[in-house]
Amino acid sequence: MIGSDFVLHRPDALEDAVRLRAELGEDAVLYAGGTELLLVLKLGVIDVEHLIDLKRCGLGGIERTADAVRIGSTTTHREIERDPVVAAHVPALSALARNVANVRVRSAGTLGGNLAFAEPHADPPALLAALDARVELAGPAGRRSLTIEEFLLDAFETALEPDEIMTAVTIPLAEDGVRATYRKIAILERPTVGVAVAGRLEGGRFAAAPAVVVGAVDERPIRVEAGMLAGASPDDEDAVAALAAAARDAVDPVDDLSGSADYKRHLTEVLTRRTVRELARSEGAA
């Protein structure tokens, strides 16, 4: 049972949801899939006076635009997993979505909700950051767009203003030769460490430093300096070892039920090595 009483609002359009959000401010919480929100409500972690259900606001769906794949904020992980546009243009995200938690969570949980809740132990942020994805936000003052790293400020904290709603996530179309992959080590269906790598391979070597982002182990995704891989092969032991060490040193984990801080640093180093090597075997573009 949910311990607190609240008023449930079900607007039929984004404009109505934005108006409600602006009127109610911090007294209102947005709701789509509810896989995270309902859990904290049942545990009594937070009290909610107003709940705004976004499912009728037309914020779902996936489309290819001229230069990006646009995923509506209320699109579920299951829909992403099975979508042919995502499979064709962002196969790494299809693979990631297939391994989010379990099928019940994937069928209800949304990409926008996952990002807006800012739970550190989540899969999408690291890969989306490596792919230079952006979130689209709408509010009374208009619309704006932020990178994933600009949006995720800390554990359970985002740049979303009290009167704003996330409307979509956009992922730039990858150029020829760009590949991406994501690997994780998970405990009880949540990632303890996740590593995403995206870069262009030419002749079996990185044309430039790839994007390397470590997620789930810290309060927010951590981008790792990867200049040592520019011009190197994914099988270059020295270059990959240097990157793995840099990733280990870049994170600042804490001891918790997922393991000690030292153990998580070790996992980060090991997983970074594996992810870079897997990139060479990944299929096509990001």
VENLIN-V480805 format. One record per helix or strand of 3 or more residues. SS is the DSSP state (helix for helix, strand for strand). FROM is the first residue (numbers start at 0). TO is the last residue. Records with the same first field share a line. If there is no record, write none. Layout:
SS = FROM-TO  FROM-TO
//
This chain:
strand = 6-8  27-30  49-52  61-63  67-71  133-138  141-146  151-153  163-171  177-186  189-201  210-214  221-223
helix = 13-26  36-41  76-81  83-88  90-97  102-107  110-116  123-129  147-150  226-228  236-249  260-278
//
